[in-house]
Amino acid sequence: MIERPTGGDRALLVVLDFGDADPVERLAEISALASSAGATIVGTVTGRRKRPDAALFAGKGKVEEIAARRKESEADLVIFDHPLTPAQQRNLERALECRVVDRVSLILDIFALRARSAEGKLQVELAQLRHLSTRLVRGWTHLERQTGGIGLRGPGETQLETDRRLLGIRVKVLNERLAHVARQRATQSRTRRRASIRTVALVGYTNAGKSTLFNRLTGAKSYAADQLFATLDTTLRRIYVPGADVIVLSDTVGFIRDLPHDLVAAFRATLAEAADADLLLHVIDAGHPYRDDQIAAVDAVITELGADRVPQIRVYNKIDATALAPGIERDESGILCAVRLSALTGAGCAELRAALAERFPVAEAHPAPADAQAAPV
């Protein structure tokens, strides 16, 4: 018998190559996601397909291989690094005789684990209920098609309608609460604009170092860790930049490839900080082997949020782990477009402050507040 771990589900990971992404990158990312969710990874199954199988996603032969590996490793669940339809998930659970979790459900689970504020918990619950409602409706449509029969008279249909109604009521309540939050944020944003306060939003791939940079620039103590989605709740702090307008910096939730649409919709009020900002600081892990793919994924979410019109400066972070030197980069027109730094050591952060002063200059520098030394660079 295999000795079971004291905590966390034993997970078997499945990554199939459809030619749309590097399978090595996908495997590394889904492994990090599974670990972030608290799972113990006991094995992986990979393969290539031209397209997903309509019934089993992976095809009959591959599912038989997965089933054998699951029994051999005594995995409690199988995690697919792909979105699954309700029918595919149901069929796979029958064939594999265990729980099956797709990429969307895994990310939602991590968000539920990380949410701390009341607003964050509301947003995660809304995304989960939206995801669940599609599976409830589609997964039980066979009850709607029945007009009677043994085991299908009355109660089955009644229970389905009850579940739908209760879900609908809860979703409506959550939407109303989050709409109130959105109105509050909009009011705060208008107040800042009337006060001529510049807003700068940190955006980037999850675990790129946004919270570490936020703490470095503001002297705050926001939670920062080497894990995916360490930060969910938006935090705002005023930062002092010599020779610049008053600036408020916001730290937002990290993005990831194939971020569930329900999650983006639920967090829209929070992510509005990026869409309403005067400038985006796109924080990038400079040493990541797939940084270009991560940049593209972040830009895609920014476009979905309608924030692609906001000016952007790329911040190449973690240069302490690379051969890059701290400094700034300009385009052909001489416009500052990137800064190289290490949020961990502080190298290059002076250049970032200078970049902000160049972007938002004032005739007279604001006097430094009493606590300006709380965020040394």
Contacts in CASP RR format, 6 or more apart in sequence:
PFRMAT RR
TARGET T0000
AUTHOR 0000-0000-0000
METHOD contacts of the structure
MODEL  1
MIERPTGGDRALLVVLDFGDADPVERLAEISALASSAGATIVGTVTGRRK
RPDAALFAGKGKVEEIAARRKESEADLVIFDHPLTPAQQRNLERALECRV
VDRVSLILDIFALRARSAEGKLQVELAQLRHLSTRLVRGWTHLERQTGGI
GLRGPGETQLETDRRLLGIRVKVLNERLAHVARQRATQSRTRRRASIRTV
ALVGYTNAGKSTLFNRLTGAKSYAADQLFATLDTTLRRIYVPGADVIVLS
DTVGFIRDLPHDLVAAFRATLAEAADADLLLHVIDAGHPYRDDQIAAVDA
VITELGADRVPQIRVYNKIDATALAPGIERDESGILCAVRLSALTGAGCA
ELRAALAERFPVAEAHPAPADAQAAPV
1 74 0 8 1.000
2 42 0 8 1.000
2 73 0 8 1.000
2 74 0 8 1.000
4 10 0 8 1.000
4 74 0 8 1.000
5 40 0 8 1.000
7 38 0 8 1.000
7 40 0 8 1.000
8 38 0 8 1.000
8 39 0 8 1.000
8 40 0 8 1.000
9 38 0 8 1.000
9 39 0 8 1.000
9 40 0 8 1.000
9 76 0 8 1.000
9 77 0 8 1.000
10 39 0 8 1.000
10 40 0 8 1.000
10 42 0 8 1.000
10 73 0 8 1.000
10 74 0 8 1.000
10 75 0 8 1.000
10 76 0 8 1.000
10 77 0 8 1.000
11 34 0 8 1.000
11 39 0 8 1.000
11 40 0 8 1.000
11 41 0 8 1.000
11 42 0 8 1.000
11 43 0 8 1.000
11 75 0 8 1.000
11 76 0 8 1.000
11 77 0 8 1.000
11 78 0 8 1.000
11 79 0 8 1.000
12 41 0 8 1.000
12 42 0 8 1.000
12 43 0 8 1.000
12 44 0 8 1.000
12 45 0 8 1.000
12 66 0 8 1.000
12 69 0 8 1.000
12 70 0 8 1.000
12 73 0 8 1.000
12 75 0 8 1.000
12 77 0 8 1.000
12 78 0 8 1.000
12 79 0 8 1.000
13 27 0 8 1.000
13 30 0 8 1.000
13 31 0 8 1.000
13 34 0 8 1.000
13 41 0 8 1.000
13 43 0 8 1.000
13 44 0 8 1.000
13 45 0 8 1.000
13 78 0 8 1.000
13 79 0 8 1.000
13 81 0 8 1.000
14 44 0 8 1.000
14 45 0 8 1.000
14 46 0 8 1.000
14 58 0 8 1.000
14 66 0 8 1.000
14 78 0 8 1.000
14 79 0 8 1.000
14 80 0 8 1.000
14 81 0 8 1.000
14 82 0 8 1.000
15 23 0 8 1.000
15 26 0 8 1.000
15 27 0 8 1.000
15 30 0 8 1.000
15 44 0 8 1.000
15 45 0 8 1.000
15 46 0 8 1.000
15 47 0 8 1.000
15 81 0 8 1.000
16 46 0 8 1.000
16 47 0 8 1.000
16 48 0 8 1.000
16 49 0 8 1.000
16 52 0 8 1.000
16 57 0 8 1.000
16 58 0 8 1.000
16 62 0 8 1.000
16 81 0 8 1.000
16 82 0 8 1.000
17 23 0 8 1.000
17 26 0 8 1.000
17 46 0 8 1.000
17 47 0 8 1.000
17 48 0 8 1.000
17 49 0 8 1.000
18 48 0 8 1.000
18 49 0 8 1.000
18 50 0 8 1.000
18 51 0 8 1.000
18 52 0 8 1.000
19 48 0 8 1.000
21 257 0 8 1.000
21 293 0 8 1.000
22 290 0 8 1.000
22 293 0 8 1.000
23 46 0 8 1.000
23 47 0 8 1.000
25 289 0 8 1.000
25 290 0 8 1.000
25 293 0 8 1.000
26 81 0 8 1.000
27 44 0 8 1.000
27 46 0 8 1.000
27 81 0 8 1.000
29 81 0 8 1.000
29 256 0 8 1.000
29 257 0 8 1.000
30 79 0 8 1.000
30 81 0 8 1.000
30 103 0 8 1.000
30 106 0 8 1.000
31 41 0 8 1.000
31 44 0 8 1.000
32 207 0 8 1.000
32 227 0 8 1.000
32 228 0 8 1.000
33 103 0 8 1.000
33 106 0 8 1.000
33 107 0 8 1.000
33 110 0 8 1.000
33 228 0 8 1.000
34 41 0 8 1.000
34 79 0 8 1.000
34 106 0 8 1.000
35 41 0 8 1.000
35 227 0 8 1.000
36 110 0 8 1.000
36 113 0 8 1.000
36 227 0 8 1.000
36 228 0 8 1.000
36 229 0 8 1.000
37 106 0 8 1.000
37 109 0 8 1.000
37 110 0 8 1.000
37 113 0 8 1.000
39 77 0 8 1.000
39 79 0 8 1.000
42 73 0 8 1.000
42 74 0 8 1.000
42 75 0 8 1.000
43 69 0 8 1.000
43 73 0 8 1.000
43 75 0 8 1.000
45 62 0 8 1.000
45 65 0 8 1.000
45 66 0 8 1.000
45 69 0 8 1.000
47 62 0 8 1.000
49 58 0 8 1.000
49 59 0 8 1.000
49 62 0 8 1.000
52 58 0 8 1.000
52 82 0 8 1.000
52 88 0 8 1.000
53 59 0 8 1.000
53 60 0 8 1.000
53 88 0 8 1.000
54 88 0 8 1.000
55 87 0 8 1.000
55 88 0 8 1.000
55 91 0 8 1.000
56 63 0 8 1.000
56 88 0 8 1.000
56 91 0 8 1.000
56 92 0 8 1.000
56 95 0 8 1.000
57 80 0 8 1.000
57 82 0 8 1.000
57 84 0 8 1.000
57 85 0 8 1.000
57 88 0 8 1.000
57 92 0 8 1.000
58 66 0 8 1.000
58 80 0 8 1.000
58 92 0 8 1.000
63 92 0 8 1.000
63 95 0 8 1.000
63 96 0 8 1.000
66 78 0 8 1.000
66 96 0 8 1.000
67 95 0 8 1.000
67 96 0 8 1.000
67 97 0 8 1.000
69 75 0 8 1.000
70 78 0 8 1.000
70 96 0 8 1.000
70 97 0 8 1.000
70 98 0 8 1.000
75 98 0 8 1.000
76 98 0 8 1.000
76 99 0 8 1.000
77 98 0 8 1.000
77 99 0 8 1.000
77 100 0 8 1.000
77 101 0 8 1.000
78 92 0 8 1.000
78 96 0 8 1.000
78 98 0 8 1.000
78 99 0 8 1.000
78 100 0 8 1.000
78 101 0 8 1.000
79 100 0 8 1.000
79 101 0 8 1.000
79 102 0 8 1.000
79 106 0 8 1.000
80 92 0 8 1.000
80 100 0 8 1.000
80 101 0 8 1.000
80 102 0 8 1.000
80 103 0 8 1.000
81 103 0 8 1.000
82 102 0 8 1.000
82 103 0 8 1.000
83 102 0 8 1.000
83 103 0 8 1.000
83 104 0 8 1.000
83 258 0 8 1.000
83 260 0 8 1.000
84 92 0 8 1.000
84 100 0 8 1.000
84 102 0 8 1.000
85 138 0 8 1.000
86 134 0 8 1.000
86 135 0 8 1.000
86 138 0 8 1.000
86 139 0 8 1.000
87 138 0 8 1.000
87 139 0 8 1.000
89 100 0 8 1.000
89 102 0 8 1.000
89 135 0 8 1.000
90 139 0 8 1.000
92 100 0 8 1.000
93 99 0 8 1.000
93 100 0 8 1.000
101 109 0 8 1.000
103 258 0 8 1.000
104 131 0 8 1.000
104 260 0 8 1.000
104 262 0 8 1.000
105 131 0 8 1.000
107 229 0 8 1.000
107 256 0 8 1.000
107 259 0 8 1.000
107 260 0 8 1.000
107 263 0 8 1.000
108 124 0 8 1.000
108 127 0 8 1.000
108 128 0 8 1.000
108 131 0 8 1.000
108 260 0 8 1.000
108 262 0 8 1.000
108 263 0 8 1.000
110 228 0 8 1.000
110 229 0 8 1.000
111 124 0 8 1.000
111 127 0 8 1.000
111 229 0 8 1.000
111 232 0 8 1.000
111 263 0 8 1.000
112 124 0 8 1.000
112 125 0 8 1.000
112 128 0 8 1.000
114 229 0 8 1.000
114 230 0 8 1.000
114 231 0 8 1.000
114 232 0 8 1.000
115 121 0 8 1.000
115 123 0 8 1.000
115 124 0 8 1.000
115 232 0 8 1.000
115 233 0 8 1.000
116 232 0 8 1.000
116 233 0 8 1.000
117 232 0 8 1.000
117 233 0 8 1.000
119 178 0 8 1.000
119 181 0 8 1.000
119 233 0 8 1.000
119 269 0 8 1.000
119 270 0 8 1.000
120 232 0 8 1.000
120 233 0 8 1.000
120 267 0 8 1.000
120 270 0 8 1.000
122 174 0 8 1.000
122 177 0 8 1.000
122 178 0 8 1.000
122 181 0 8 1.000
123 178 0 8 1.000
123 266 0 8 1.000
123 267 0 8 1.000
123 269 0 8 1.000
123 270 0 8 1.000
124 232 0 8 1.000
124 266 0 8 1.000
125 170 0 8 1.000
125 174 0 8 1.000
126 171 0 8 1.000
126 174 0 8 1.000
126 175 0 8 1.000
126 178 0 8 1.000
126 262 0 8 1.000
126 266 0 8 1.000
127 260 0 8 1.000
127 262 0 8 1.000
127 263 0 8 1.000
127 265 0 8 1.000
127 266 0 8 1.000
127 267 0 8 1.000
129 167 0 8 1.000
129 168 0 8 1.000
129 170 0 8 1.000
129 171 0 8 1.000
129 174 0 8 1.000
130 171 0 8 1.000
130 262 0 8 1.000
130 265 0 8 1.000
130 266 0 8 1.000
131 260 0 8 1.000
131 262 0 8 1.000
132 167 0 8 1.000
133 164 0 8 1.000
133 167 0 8 1.000
133 168 0 8 1.000
133 171 0 8 1.000
136 160 0 8 1.000
136 163 0 8 1.000
136 164 0 8 1.000
136 167 0 8 1.000
137 164 0 8 1.000
140 160 0 8 1.000
143 152 0 8 1.000
143 156 0 8 1.000
143 157 0 8 1.000
143 160 0 8 1.000
144 157 0 8 1.000
144 160 0 8 1.000
146 152 0 8 1.000
146 157 0 8 1.000
148 154 0 8 1.000
178 266 0 8 1.000
178 269 0 8 1.000
181 269 0 8 1.000
182 268 0 8 1.000
182 269 0 8 1.000
182 272 0 8 1.000
185 269 0 8 1.000
185 272 0 8 1.000
185 273 0 8 1.000
186 272 0 8 1.000
189 199 0 8 1.000
189 272 0 8 1.000
189 276 0 8 1.000
192 199 0 8 1.000
192 248 0 8 1.000
195 246 0 8 1.000
196 245 0 8 1.000
196 246 0 8 1.000
197 245 0 8 1.000
197 246 0 8 1.000
197 247 0 8 1.000
197 248 0 8 1.000
198 244 0 8 1.000
198 245 0 8 1.000
198 246 0 8 1.000
198 247 0 8 1.000
198 248 0 8 1.000
198 278 0 8 1.000
198 279 0 8 1.000
198 360 0 8 1.000
199 247 0 8 1.000
199 248 0 8 1.000
199 250 0 8 1.000
199 273 0 8 1.000
199 276 0 8 1.000
199 277 0 8 1.000
199 278 0 8 1.000
199 279 0 8 1.000
200 247 0 8 1.000
200 248 0 8 1.000
200 249 0 8 1.000
200 250 0 8 1.000
200 277 0 8 1.000
200 278 0 8 1.000
200 279 0 8 1.000
200 280 0 8 1.000
200 281 0 8 1.000
200 356 0 8 1.000
201 249 0 8 1.000
201 250 0 8 1.000
201 252 0 8 1.000
201 273 0 8 1.000
201 274 0 8 1.000
201 277 0 8 1.000
201 279 0 8 1.000
201 280 0 8 1.000
201 281 0 8 1.000
201 310 0 8 1.000
202 210 0 8 1.000
202 213 0 8 1.000
202 214 0 8 1.000
202 249 0 8 1.000
202 250 0 8 1.000
202 251 0 8 1.000
202 252 0 8 1.000
202 280 0 8 1.000
202 281 0 8 1.000
202 283 0 8 1.000
203 210 0 8 1.000
203 252 0 8 1.000
203 254 0 8 1.000
203 255 0 8 1.000
203 274 0 8 1.000
203 280 0 8 1.000
203 281 0 8 1.000
203 282 0 8 1.000
203 283 0 8 1.000
203 298 0 8 1.000
203 302 0 8 1.000
203 307 0 8 1.000
204 210 0 8 1.000
204 254 0 8 1.000
204 255 0 8 1.000
204 282 0 8 1.000
204 283 0 8 1.000
204 284 0 8 1.000
204 294 0 8 1.000
204 298 0 8 1.000
205 254 0 8 1.000
205 255 0 8 1.000
205 256 0 8 1.000
205 284 0 8 1.000
205 285 0 8 1.000
205 288 0 8 1.000
205 294 0 8 1.000
205 295 0 8 1.000
205 297 0 8 1.000
205 298 0 8 1.000
206 228 0 8 1.000
206 229 0 8 1.000
206 230 0 8 1.000
206 254 0 8 1.000
206 255 0 8 1.000
206 256 0 8 1.000
207 226 0 8 1.000
207 227 0 8 1.000
207 228 0 8 1.000
207 230 0 8 1.000
207 285 0 8 1.000
208 254 0 8 1.000
208 283 0 8 1.000
208 284 0 8 1.000
208 285 0 8 1.000
208 294 0 8 1.000
208 317 0 8 1.000
209 224 0 8 1.000
209 283 0 8 1.000
209 285 0 8 1.000
209 317 0 8 1.000
209 318 0 8 1.000
209 343 0 8 1.000
210 231 0 8 1.000
210 251 0 8 1.000
210 252 0 8 1.000
210 254 0 8 1.000
210 283 0 8 1.000
211 222 0 8 1.000
211 223 0 8 1.000
211 224 0 8 1.000
211 230 0 8 1.000
211 231 0 8 1.000
211 251 0 8 1.000
212 224 0 8 1.000
212 317 0 8 1.000
212 343 0 8 1.000
212 344 0 8 1.000
213 281 0 8 1.000
213 283 0 8 1.000
213 315 0 8 1.000
213 317 0 8 1.000
213 341 0 8 1.000
213 343 0 8 1.000
213 349 0 8 1.000
214 220 0 8 1.000
214 222 0 8 1.000
214 224 0 8 1.000
214 235 0 8 1.000
214 237 0 8 1.000
214 249 0 8 1.000
214 251 0 8 1.000
215 221 0 8 1.000
215 222 0 8 1.000
215 224 0 8 1.000
215 343 0 8 1.000
216 343 0 8 1.000
216 346 0 8 1.000
216 349 0 8 1.000
216 375 0 8 1.000
216 377 0 8 1.000
217 239 0 8 1.000
217 249 0 8 1.000
217 349 0 8 1.000
217 352 0 8 1.000
217 353 0 8 1.000
217 375 0 8 1.000
217 377 0 8 1.000
218 237 0 8 1.000
218 238 0 8 1.000
218 239 0 8 1.000
218 249 0 8 1.000
218 374 0 8 1.000
218 375 0 8 1.000
219 237 0 8 1.000
219 374 0 8 1.000
219 375 0 8 1.000
220 235 0 8 1.000
220 237 0 8 1.000
220 375 0 8 1.000
222 231 0 8 1.000
222 235 0 8 1.000
222 251 0 8 1.000
223 230 0 8 1.000
223 231 0 8 1.000
224 230 0 8 1.000
224 231 0 8 1.000
228 256 0 8 1.000
229 253 0 8 1.000
229 254 0 8 1.000
229 256 0 8 1.000
231 251 0 8 1.000
231 252 0 8 1.000
231 253 0 8 1.000
231 254 0 8 1.000
232 253 0 8 1.000
233 253 0 8 1.000
233 270 0 8 1.000
234 250 0 8 1.000
234 251 0 8 1.000
234 252 0 8 1.000
234 253 0 8 1.000
234 270 0 8 1.000
234 273 0 8 1.000
235 250 0 8 1.000
235 251 0 8 1.000
236 248 0 8 1.000
236 249 0 8 1.000
236 250 0 8 1.000
236 251 0 8 1.000
236 273 0 8 1.000
237 248 0 8 1.000
237 249 0 8 1.000
238 246 0 8 1.000
238 247 0 8 1.000
238 248 0 8 1.000
238 249 0 8 1.000
239 247 0 8 1.000
239 248 0 8 1.000
239 249 0 8 1.000
239 375 0 8 1.000
240 366 0 8 1.000
240 368 0 8 1.000
240 369 0 8 1.000
240 372 0 8 1.000
240 375 0 8 1.000
241 247 0 8 1.000
241 353 0 8 1.000
241 356 0 8 1.000
241 357 0 8 1.000
241 360 0 8 1.000
242 353 0 8 1.000
242 357 0 8 1.000
242 365 0 8 1.000
242 368 0 8 1.000
243 357 0 8 1.000
243 361 0 8 1.000
243 362 0 8 1.000
243 364 0 8 1.000
243 365 0 8 1.000
243 366 0 8 1.000
244 353 0 8 1.000
244 356 0 8 1.000
244 357 0 8 1.000
244 359 0 8 1.000
244 360 0 8 1.000
244 361 0 8 1.000
244 362 0 8 1.000
244 365 0 8 1.000
244 366 0 8 1.000
245 360 0 8 1.000
245 361 0 8 1.000
245 362 0 8 1.000
245 366 0 8 1.000
246 366 0 8 1.000
247 356 0 8 1.000
247 360 0 8 1.000
250 273 0 8 1.000
250 274 0 8 1.000
250 277 0 8 1.000
252 270 0 8 1.000
252 271 0 8 1.000
252 273 0 8 1.000
252 274 0 8 1.000
253 267 0 8 1.000
253 270 0 8 1.000
253 271 0 8 1.000
255 297 0 8 1.000
255 298 0 8 1.000
255 301 0 8 1.000
256 297 0 8 1.000
257 293 0 8 1.000
257 294 0 8 1.000
257 297 0 8 1.000
258 297 0 8 1.000
259 297 0 8 1.000
259 301 0 8 1.000
264 271 0 8 1.000
264 301 0 8 1.000
264 304 0 8 1.000
264 305 0 8 1.000
268 305 0 8 1.000
271 305 0 8 1.000
271 307 0 8 1.000
272 305 0 8 1.000
274 280 0 8 1.000
274 302 0 8 1.000
274 305 0 8 1.000
274 307 0 8 1.000
274 310 0 8 1.000
275 305 0 8 1.000
275 306 0 8 1.000
275 307 0 8 1.000
275 310 0 8 1.000
277 307 0 8 1.000
277 310 0 8 1.000
278 310 0 8 1.000
278 311 0 8 1.000
278 360 0 8 1.000
279 310 0 8 1.000
279 311 0 8 1.000
279 312 0 8 1.000
279 313 0 8 1.000
279 356 0 8 1.000
279 359 0 8 1.000
279 360 0 8 1.000
280 302 0 8 1.000
280 307 0 8 1.000
280 310 0 8 1.000
280 311 0 8 1.000
280 312 0 8 1.000
280 313 0 8 1.000
281 312 0 8 1.000
281 313 0 8 1.000
281 315 0 8 1.000
281 352 0 8 1.000
282 295 0 8 1.000
282 298 0 8 1.000
282 312 0 8 1.000
282 313 0 8 1.000
282 314 0 8 1.000
282 315 0 8 1.000
283 315 0 8 1.000
283 317 0 8 1.000
284 291 0 8 1.000
284 294 0 8 1.000
284 295 0 8 1.000
284 314 0 8 1.000
284 315 0 8 1.000
284 316 0 8 1.000
284 317 0 8 1.000
285 291 0 8 1.000
285 294 0 8 1.000
285 317 0 8 1.000
285 318 0 8 1.000
286 316 0 8 1.000
286 317 0 8 1.000
286 318 0 8 1.000
286 319 0 8 1.000
286 321 0 8 1.000
286 322 0 8 1.000
286 324 0 8 1.000
286 340 0 8 1.000
287 318 0 8 1.000
287 321 0 8 1.000
287 322 0 8 1.000
288 294 0 8 1.000
295 314 0 8 1.000
299 308 0 8 1.000
302 308 0 8 1.000
302 310 0 8 1.000
302 312 0 8 1.000
311 359 0 8 1.000
313 336 0 8 1.000
313 337 0 8 1.000
313 338 0 8 1.000
313 339 0 8 1.000
313 355 0 8 1.000
313 359 0 8 1.000
314 337 0 8 1.000
314 338 0 8 1.000
314 339 0 8 1.000
315 338 0 8 1.000
315 339 0 8 1.000
315 341 0 8 1.000
315 352 0 8 1.000
316 324 0 8 1.000
316 338 0 8 1.000
316 339 0 8 1.000
316 340 0 8 1.000
316 341 0 8 1.000
317 341 0 8 1.000
317 342 0 8 1.000
317 343 0 8 1.000
318 342 0 8 1.000
318 343 0 8 1.000
318 344 0 8 1.000
319 325 0 8 1.000
319 326 0 8 1.000
319 340 0 8 1.000
319 341 0 8 1.000
319 342 0 8 1.000
319 347 0 8 1.000
319 348 0 8 1.000
320 342 0 8 1.000
320 344 0 8 1.000
320 345 0 8 1.000
320 347 0 8 1.000
324 340 0 8 1.000
325 340 0 8 1.000
326 340 0 8 1.000
326 341 0 8 1.000
326 342 0 8 1.000
326 347 0 8 1.000
326 348 0 8 1.000
326 351 0 8 1.000
327 339 0 8 1.000
327 340 0 8 1.000
327 341 0 8 1.000
327 348 0 8 1.000
327 351 0 8 1.000
328 336 0 8 1.000
328 338 0 8 1.000
328 339 0 8 1.000
328 340 0 8 1.000
328 351 0 8 1.000
328 354 0 8 1.000
328 355 0 8 1.000
329 336 0 8 1.000
329 337 0 8 1.000
329 338 0 8 1.000
329 339 0 8 1.000
329 340 0 8 1.000
330 336 0 8 1.000
330 337 0 8 1.000
331 337 0 8 1.000
336 355 0 8 1.000
336 358 0 8 1.000
336 359 0 8 1.000
339 348 0 8 1.000
339 351 0 8 1.000
339 352 0 8 1.000
339 355 0 8 1.000
340 348 0 8 1.000
340 351 0 8 1.000
341 347 0 8 1.000
341 348 0 8 1.000
341 349 0 8 1.000
341 351 0 8 1.000
341 352 0 8 1.000
342 348 0 8 1.000
343 349 0 8 1.000
346 377 0 8 1.000
348 377 0 8 1.000
349 377 0 8 1.000
350 377 0 8 1.000
353 377 0 8 1.000
END
